[in-house]
C-alpha cells in the first residue's frame, strides 16, 4: 500500500488539472482513471476556450473575468493547442439581441478582459458579407466580429496530464475506483487495476469524476455531503460541409439558445443542445430530436444545410454537464464550479461539481487552496501559469 498526498479520481480536464497543480506544488500524487484520459465530457465539449459572452446576461461577471484571464494564459502557454479564432454574430430581424446590445456586451467583455489582445471587436462591412462561408444574406442586418479561442479538448487534457507526469505524478489507468474510507487525518482508497484490488492512503482525495462524481461520493464511508445536481446532455454533430473560416455564434430561431457553427477538421460542427438527462452517465448518446434541432438551426443560417438529413451527419457526440439542480431551463443556470468538502477544516475529500473547460487551471488552483491545510508544506516547484503545454503525439 502506497501513501500519497493527493489522489485524484477522474481523468478529465479537471482531474488532470488538479494532478498537475498538486505535482507542481511538490506533492506525491496519483490519478485513478477508469477508461482513458478525456474519455467522457472532456472530449465531447464545444472545443472552445472562451470567456462566456452569454454569461454577461445572467450577471456571472466573476466567471467571465476568470475565463478571459485563463484564455490569455492558455494562448501563451499552449500556443500549439489553443488558437485565437474570429467569431461572427449575424443579426437578422428575428434576432433577439440587437447590434447595440451585442456591442455593449462586447465592450463589457473587453473591459473584463483588461483590453488584452483578442478583446477587440467590430463589424464586418456589407461589402464583405458575400465571403462569409455561404451565410444567408436575405434579411441580414449586421455581422458583429470578435475573437475567442478554440482547442482540441482531448489533446489539451492529455497535454496537462503529461505535464503532471513530468513533475512526478503517477496515473493508474485503466483503473476503477471502488470505495473510500475516511480516516482521522486522511482517506483509505480502494481501486481495481489489472484485475487486482489495490489500496492506497491519501491525505486528500479529490473527486473529479465529472458526471460520475455523485456515484463516487456515495461510495465513501462514513457518508459525506453530496450536492443536488442535474445532468444536462449536450450534443454536437459534424457534417461534411466544408469547414467555415470563422466560428459563427447564432441564435436558435425556435428558442433563442446560443448555438455555434464552427470548423472541425475538414467538416463543420454544430452544437450544442441542453437536454435534461436522467439515466446512467455511461448511457449518454445523441438523441434524434437533438440532431434534427441542430440541423434546423444550421439550415436557418446556411442554405448549404437545407435538405440535409440525419443520414448526412458524419459524426456525433454527447457529453454531460453537471449543473445545480433546479426547475428552470438549464440555459439560464449558473456555470460556477461547486467545490464540496467533507469538512471545512483539514478536508479529506473534496468534490468538483460542474466547471468549464476554459477554467480548468483556475479550478485546480482553487482546489489546492481549499485543501492546503491538509497537506504537508513543500516548496512549490513551478507556477502552472508559466508551465508550457505541448501536444502529446
C-alpha positions as CSV (number, residue, x, y, z in Angstrom):
1,X,0.0,0.0,0.0
2,X,1.4,3.4,-1.1
3,X,1.0,6.7,0.6
4,X,0.1,9.8,-1.4
5,X,-0.6,13.4,-0.5
6,X,-3.3,13.8,-3.2
7,X,-5.2,11.1,-5.0
8,X,-7.5,12.3,-7.9
9,X,-10.4,10.2,-9.2
10,X,-11.3,11.0,-12.8
11,X,-9.1,11.7,-15.8
12,X,-11.0,14.5,-17.5
13,X,-9.6,18.1,-17.8
14,X,-10.3,18.9,-14.2
15,X,-8.7,15.8,-12.8
16,X,-5.7,16.3,-15.0
17,X,-5.5,19.9,-13.9
18,X,-5.6,19.1,-10.2
19,X,-3.0,16.4,-10.8
20,X,-0.7,18.9,-12.4
21,X,-1.3,21.6,-9.7
22,X,-0.6,19.1,-6.9
23,X,2.6,17.8,-8.6
24,X,3.7,21.4,-9.3
25,X,3.3,22.1,-5.6
26,X,5.7,19.2,-4.8
27,X,3.1,16.7,-3.6
28,X,3.0,12.9,-4.1
29,X,0.1,12.5,-6.5
30,X,-1.9,9.7,-8.1
31,X,-4.7,9.9,-10.7
32,X,-7.2,7.0,-11.0
33,X,-9.0,6.8,-14.4
34,X,-11.5,4.1,-15.3
35,X,-11.0,4.2,-19.1
36,X,-8.6,6.7,-20.7
37,X,-7.9,10.4,-20.4
38,X,-10.7,12.6,-21.6
39,X,-13.0,9.6,-22.1
40,X,-16.1,11.5,-21.0
41,X,-17.2,15.1,-21.3
42,X,-13.7,16.4,-21.7
43,X,-13.6,15.0,-25.3
44,X,-17.2,16.0,-26.1
45,X,-17.3,19.7,-25.5
46,X,-17.7,22.6,-27.9
47,X,-13.9,22.7,-28.1
48,X,-13.9,26.4,-27.1
49,X,-11.6,28.4,-24.8
50,X,-13.8,31.4,-24.2
51,X,-14.9,33.9,-21.7
52,X,-18.6,33.1,-21.9
53,X,-20.1,36.1,-23.6
54,X,-23.6,35.0,-22.9
55,X,-22.9,34.7,-19.2
56,X,-22.8,38.5,-19.0
57,X,-26.6,38.5,-19.4
58,X,-27.0,36.5,-16.2
59,X,-24.6,38.6,-14.3
60,X,-21.8,36.0,-13.9
61,X,-19.1,38.6,-14.1
62,X,-16.6,36.8,-12.0
63,X,-16.8,33.7,-14.2
64,X,-16.4,35.8,-17.4
65,X,-13.4,37.7,-15.9
66,X,-11.8,34.5,-14.7
67,X,-12.4,32.7,-18.1
68,X,-10.9,35.6,-20.1
69,X,-7.8,35.6,-17.9
70,X,-7.5,31.8,-18.4
71,X,-7.9,32.2,-22.1
72,X,-5.0,34.7,-22.1
73,X,-2.8,32.3,-20.1
74,X,-3.5,29.4,-22.4
75,X,-2.9,31.3,-25.5
76,X,0.6,32.0,-24.1
77,X,1.5,28.6,-22.5
78,X,-0.2,26.3,-25.1
79,X,0.1,28.1,-28.5
80,X,0.0,24.7,-30.3
81,X,-3.2,23.7,-28.6
82,X,-5.2,26.9,-28.2
83,X,-5.7,29.2,-31.1
84,X,-7.5,32.6,-31.3
85,X,-10.3,32.5,-33.8
86,X,-12.6,35.1,-35.3
87,X,-16.3,34.7,-34.1
88,X,-19.1,36.2,-36.1
89,X,-22.6,37.0,-34.9
90,X,-25.1,37.5,-37.7
91,X,-28.1,39.7,-36.9
92,X,-31.5,39.4,-38.7
93,X,-34.9,41.0,-38.0
94,X,-35.8,37.9,-35.8
95,X,-32.6,38.1,-33.8
96,X,-33.5,38.8,-30.1
97,X,-30.3,40.7,-29.3
98,X,-29.9,43.9,-31.4
99,X,-26.5,45.1,-32.7
100,X,-26.2,47.8,-30.0
101,X,-26.8,45.2,-27.3
102,X,-24.2,43.0,-28.7
103,X,-21.7,45.8,-29.0
104,X,-22.4,46.8,-25.4
105,X,-21.8,43.3,-24.2
106,X,-18.6,43.0,-26.2
107,X,-17.4,46.3,-24.6
108,X,-18.0,44.8,-21.2
109,X,-16.2,41.7,-22.4
110,X,-13.2,43.8,-23.4
111,X,-13.2,45.6,-20.0
112,X,-13.4,42.4,-18.1
113,X,-10.5,41.0,-20.2
114,X,-8.4,44.1,-19.4
115,X,-8.3,45.2,-23.1
116,X,-5.8,42.4,-23.7
117,X,-5.0,41.3,-27.2
118,X,-8.0,39.4,-28.6
119,X,-10.6,41.5,-26.8
120,X,-11.2,43.9,-29.7
121,X,-14.4,43.8,-31.7
122,X,-16.2,45.4,-34.6
123,X,-18.5,44.8,-37.6
124,X,-18.0,43.1,-41.0
125,X,-18.8,45.7,-43.7
126,X,-21.6,44.9,-46.1
127,X,-19.1,44.5,-48.9
128,X,-17.5,41.6,-47.0
129,X,-20.8,39.6,-46.5
130,X,-20.6,37.5,-49.7
131,X,-17.4,36.0,-48.5
132,X,-18.9,34.7,-45.2
133,X,-18.9,30.9,-45.9
134,X,-22.3,30.9,-47.6
135,X,-24.2,32.7,-44.8
136,X,-27.8,33.5,-45.9
137,X,-27.7,37.2,-46.8
138,X,-31.5,37.6,-47.1
139,X,-32.6,40.0,-44.4
140,X,-29.1,40.2,-42.9
141,X,-28.8,43.5,-41.0
142,X,-25.4,43.3,-39.4
143,X,-22.5,40.9,-38.7
144,X,-20.6,41.5,-35.4
145,X,-17.0,40.3,-35.2
146,X,-15.0,39.5,-32.1
147,X,-12.4,36.8,-31.0
148,X,-12.3,33.8,-28.7
149,X,-10.2,30.6,-28.8
150,X,-10.6,27.0,-30.0
151,X,-8.8,23.8,-28.9
152,X,-8.9,20.1,-29.2
153,X,-10.2,19.3,-25.7
154,X,-8.9,15.7,-25.6
155,X,-5.5,16.8,-26.7
156,X,-5.4,19.5,-24.1
157,X,-6.4,17.1,-21.4
158,X,-3.6,14.7,-22.5
159,X,-1.1,17.6,-22.5
160,X,-2.0,18.6,-19.0
161,X,-1.7,15.0,-17.7
162,X,1.7,14.6,-19.5
163,X,2.9,17.8,-17.8
164,X,1.8,16.4,-14.4
165,X,3.7,13.1,-15.1
166,X,6.8,15.1,-16.0
167,X,6.6,16.6,-12.5
168,X,6.4,13.1,-10.9
169,X,2.7,12.4,-10.8
170,X,1.5,8.8,-11.3
171,X,-1.5,7.6,-13.3
172,X,-3.4,4.3,-12.7
173,X,-5.3,3.7,-16.0
174,X,-7.5,1.8,-16.7
175,X,-8.3,1.5,-13.0
176,X,-11.7,1.7,-11.3
177,X,-12.4,3.5,-8.0
178,X,-14.2,1.1,-5.7
179,X,-14.6,2.7,-2.3
180,X,-13.0,5.1,0.2
181,X,-12.9,5.0,4.0
182,X,-12.4,8.2,5.9
183,X,-9.6,8.1,8.4
184,X,-8.9,10.7,11.2
185,X,-6.4,12.6,9.0
186,X,-6.9,11.2,5.5
187,X,-8.7,8.6,3.5
188,X,-8.1,4.9,2.6
189,X,-8.9,4.3,-1.1
190,X,-9.5,1.0,-2.8
191,X,-9.3,0.7,-6.6
192,X,-9.1,-2.1,-9.1
193,X,-6.3,-2.1,-11.7
194,X,-5.5,-5.0,-14.0
195,X,-7.9,-7.4,-12.2
196,X,-6.0,-6.7,-8.9
197,X,-7.5,-4.9,-5.9
198,X,-5.2,-2.1,-4.7
199,X,-5.2,0.2,-1.7
200,X,-3.6,3.5,-1.0
201,X,-3.6,6.1,1.7
202,X,-4.1,9.8,0.8
203,X,-4.1,12.9,2.9
204,X,-6.8,14.2,0.4
205,X,-8.9,12.6,-2.3
206,X,-10.2,14.9,-5.0
207,X,-13.3,13.6,-6.7
208,X,-13.0,14.9,-10.3
209,X,-15.3,12.3,-11.8
210,X,-17.5,14.8,-13.7
211,X,-20.9,13.2,-14.3
212,X,-19.9,10.3,-12.2
213,X,-18.9,12.5,-9.2
214,X,-22.1,11.7,-7.2
215,X,-21.5,8.0,-7.7
216,X,-18.0,8.3,-6.3
217,X,-19.2,10.4,-3.4
218,X,-21.8,7.8,-2.4
219,X,-19.1,5.1,-2.2
220,X,-17.4,7.0,0.7
221,X,-17.8,5.9,4.3
222,X,-18.9,7.4,6.5
223,X,-21.2,9.4,4.2
224,X,-20.2,12.9,3.0
225,X,-22.3,15.8,1.6
226,X,-23.5,15.2,-1.9
227,X,-24.9,18.3,-3.6
228,X,-28.2,18.3,-5.5
229,X,-27.2,18.4,-9.2
230,X,-28.8,17.8,-12.6
231,X,-27.0,16.2,-15.5
232,X,-27.6,18.1,-18.8
233,X,-26.8,16.5,-22.1
234,X,-25.1,18.5,-24.8
235,X,-24.9,17.0,-28.3
236,X,-22.8,18.1,-31.3
237,X,-23.0,16.9,-34.8
238,X,-20.4,17.1,-37.6
239,X,-21.2,17.2,-41.4
240,X,-19.0,17.0,-44.5
241,X,-19.9,20.6,-45.4
242,X,-16.6,22.4,-45.9
243,X,-15.3,24.0,-42.7
244,X,-16.1,27.7,-42.4
245,X,-13.2,30.2,-42.0
246,X,-14.8,31.6,-38.8
247,X,-16.9,30.4,-35.9
248,X,-20.5,31.5,-36.1
249,X,-22.3,32.3,-32.9
250,X,-26.0,32.1,-33.8
251,X,-29.4,32.2,-32.1
252,X,-31.7,29.2,-32.5
253,X,-34.9,30.6,-34.0
254,X,-37.1,28.2,-32.1
255,X,-36.0,29.0,-28.5
256,X,-33.2,31.7,-28.7
257,X,-30.5,29.4,-27.4
258,X,-26.9,30.1,-28.4
259,X,-25.5,27.6,-30.9
260,X,-22.0,27.5,-32.5
261,X,-21.3,26.6,-36.1
262,X,-17.6,26.0,-36.4
263,X,-14.8,24.3,-38.3
264,X,-13.8,20.9,-37.0
265,X,-11.1,19.1,-39.0
266,X,-12.3,19.2,-42.6
267,X,-16.0,19.5,-41.8
268,X,-18.5,21.7,-40.0
269,X,-19.5,21.1,-36.4
270,X,-22.8,22.4,-34.9
271,X,-23.6,22.4,-31.2
272,X,-24.8,22.3,-28.6
273,X,-28.1,21.2,-27.1
274,X,-29.3,21.2,-23.5
275,X,-31.4,18.2,-22.6
276,X,-32.1,17.1,-19.0
277,X,-30.5,13.6,-18.5
278,X,-31.9,11.1,-16.1
279,X,-30.1,7.9,-17.0
280,X,-26.7,6.5,-16.0
281,X,-23.8,8.6,-17.4
282,X,-22.4,5.7,-19.4
283,X,-25.7,5.6,-21.4
284,X,-25.4,9.1,-22.8
285,X,-25.9,9.3,-26.6
286,X,-27.2,11.8,-29.1
287,X,-31.0,11.8,-29.5
288,X,-32.6,12.0,-32.9
289,X,-34.5,15.2,-31.9
290,X,-31.3,16.8,-30.8
291,X,-29.6,16.1,-34.1
292,X,-32.6,17.4,-36.0
293,X,-32.7,20.6,-33.8
294,X,-29.0,21.3,-34.7
295,X,-29.6,20.6,-38.4
296,X,-32.6,23.0,-38.3
297,X,-30.6,25.7,-36.6
298,X,-27.7,25.5,-39.1
299,X,-30.2,25.5,-42.0
300,X,-31.8,28.7,-40.8
301,X,-28.5,30.5,-41.4
302,X,-26.7,28.5,-44.2
303,X,-28.5,27.4,-47.3
304,X,-26.0,24.5,-47.7
305,X,-27.6,22.8,-44.7
306,X,-31.1,22.9,-46.2
307,X,-32.2,19.5,-47.3
308,X,-29.7,17.7,-45.2
309,X,-31.0,14.8,-43.1
310,X,-29.6,12.9,-40.1
311,X,-28.1,10.5,-42.7
312,X,-25.7,13.3,-43.7
313,X,-24.2,13.6,-40.2
314,X,-20.7,12.1,-40.4
315,X,-20.1,12.0,-36.6
316,X,-21.9,12.9,-33.5
317,X,-21.1,13.1,-29.8
318,X,-22.8,13.8,-26.5
319,X,-21.4,15.0,-23.2
320,X,-22.9,15.7,-19.8
321,X,-22.7,19.0,-17.9
322,X,-23.1,19.0,-14.1
323,X,-25.3,21.9,-13.1
324,X,-27.0,22.9,-9.8
325,X,-30.4,21.2,-9.5
326,X,-33.3,23.5,-10.4
327,X,-36.7,23.8,-12.0
328,X,-35.8,26.4,-14.7
329,X,-34.2,25.8,-18.0
330,X,-30.6,24.7,-17.9
331,X,-29.5,27.6,-20.3
332,X,-30.0,30.1,-17.5
333,X,-28.4,28.3,-14.6
334,X,-25.1,29.2,-13.0
335,X,-21.9,27.7,-14.6
336,X,-19.9,28.4,-11.4
337,X,-18.0,25.4,-10.2
338,X,-19.1,23.8,-6.9
339,X,-16.3,22.6,-4.6
340,X,-17.8,20.4,-1.8
341,X,-15.6,19.0,1.0
342,X,-16.3,16.6,3.8
343,X,-15.4,19.2,6.4
344,X,-14.3,22.8,6.4
345,X,-11.1,22.4,8.4
346,X,-8.5,20.0,7.0
347,X,-10.7,18.4,4.4
348,X,-10.1,14.8,3.5
349,X,-12.3,14.6,0.4
350,X,-13.1,17.4,-2.0
351,X,-15.6,17.0,-4.9
352,X,-15.6,19.1,-8.0
353,X,-19.1,19.5,-9.4
354,X,-19.6,21.3,-12.7
355,X,-16.9,23.5,-14.2
356,X,-15.9,24.8,-17.6
357,X,-13.2,23.6,-20.0
358,X,-11.8,27.1,-20.1
359,X,-11.3,27.4,-16.3
360,X,-9.6,24.1,-15.7
361,X,-6.4,25.7,-14.4
362,X,-8.2,28.2,-12.2
363,X,-10.4,25.4,-10.7
364,X,-7.3,23.4,-9.9
365,X,-5.8,26.4,-8.1
366,X,-9.0,26.8,-6.1
367,X,-8.9,23.1,-5.2
368,X,-5.3,23.4,-4.0
369,X,-6.2,26.4,-1.9
370,X,-9.1,24.6,-0.3
371,X,-7.0,21.5,0.7
372,X,-3.8,23.3,1.6
373,X,-4.2,22.8,5.3
374,X,-4.5,19.1,4.9
375,X,-1.2,18.8,3.0
376,X,2.5,18.9,4.1
377,X,4.4,22.0,3.3
378,X,6.6,21.8,0.2
379,X,8.5,24.3,-1.8
380,X,6.4,24.9,-5.0
381,X,8.3,23.5,-8.0
382,X,6.7,25.6,-10.7
383,X,3.8,28.0,-11.3
384,X,1.3,26.3,-13.6
385,X,0.6,29.8,-15.2
386,X,4.2,29.6,-16.5
387,X,4.3,25.9,-17.4
388,X,4.3,25.2,-21.2
389,X,1.8,22.6,-22.5
390,X,2.6,20.7,-25.6
391,X,0.8,18.2,-27.8
392,X,1.2,14.6,-26.9
393,X,1.7,12.5,-30.1
